[in-house]
Amino acid sequence: MEYFLPEIMYIDDAAAVYSKTWEIVAKFPNVPVRRIHEKPEALTDLAYSTRRVDRGKKILYLTTQKGRFFKKCPGTKGLICCNYYVINFATNCHLDCSYCILQEYLENNPFITFFVNIEDLLAELDRVFSEDPQRVYRVGTGEFTDSLAMDEITEFSKIVVPFFASRANATLELKTKADTIEQFVNLDHRGHTSVAWSVNPPRIIASEEPKTATLDERLRAAALCQQAGYTIGFHFDPIILYPEWERDYHQVVERLFDVVKPQHISWISLGGFRYTPELKPMIRQRFPHSRILCGEFVPCADGKMRYLKPLRVQIYTSMLAKIKRYGQHIPVYLCMDSKQVWQRVYGWTPNCDQDLTHLFDRRLSL
Ligand code: SF4
């Protein structure tokens, strides 16, 4: 895995009063620091760059979150969502996978941004979780970044894992393609944190995710987290089609069950590769050797392009059958796909707020 080493750090006025800012700065004694008042100043530096996405991934911007950190995962119009909440503690990611939607979402805000006012985050979570103690909150941190890609720098996990351990009605999912677990693996998590790896066959990791941890490294980290009592999640997302996809993805299933016991798995998700029309030219331009755009795609209700429906059904049916050989009760769900596809794969369609929550809650130590 490639560790994050910024070329420059920007610190705005709001961030300068937080000790977290200076802890992070101290980790990079040789990286120049530039003090700015607010973000527009930093954006000016990129105004004439023809490669602002690439340039932005080399800049660490320390600032504060001025809005809310916590929100319900927006899901996608017309598709089944899984009743999930997200904490936006950072945006962007240096690991730079070819298919990453962030290169398009964050084109106008392309820095690696970390929000240092973590005290405000904890106060907000405390308020939300206390307001409705009967409700169970399943929370993730990987909507606009990878949960652990720069955790050895921010040590964010060291703060949130103990925080969730002390909350009766909330669980945290750290979702990643990294293998940096040393910061939190030995903490007292009390079963309230699940660590989840997005996985792909080694050849896809090598061609589309080359800066991330290898499959072996991810599974080694998963084994250590399992040993420390964490439940483990896996996300087959995005599943990418090529002639030998089925053999290769089935081999990944076999390898992960060589390492993790079925009873320690929190959940497994399946999601076929999808992209927005705006992302396509960026992939072509930034990753000219990528083959992920080969194949036939159709526009879906949310505006994203996906593999043809019969192909998606075939992918999910095949993966579900393979996974269920290791345990009928392992929760497996489809990420961002339609009711019709759910129906054809499972023979039933979940109700977002009931069936899926129930499916997950059985696996949580609450
Ligand atoms: S690891 Fe995740 S967030 Fe980071 S570049 Fe890859 S897909 Fe994007």
Boltz pocket constraint, residues with backbone or C-beta under 6 A from the ligand:
constraints:
  - pocket:
      binder: B
      contacts: [[A, 92], [A, 93], [A, 94], [A, 95], [A, 96], [A, 97], [A, 99], [A, 100], [A, 101], [A, 102], [A, 144], [A, 145], [A, 146], [A, 149], [A, 177], [A, 212]]
      max_distance: 6.0
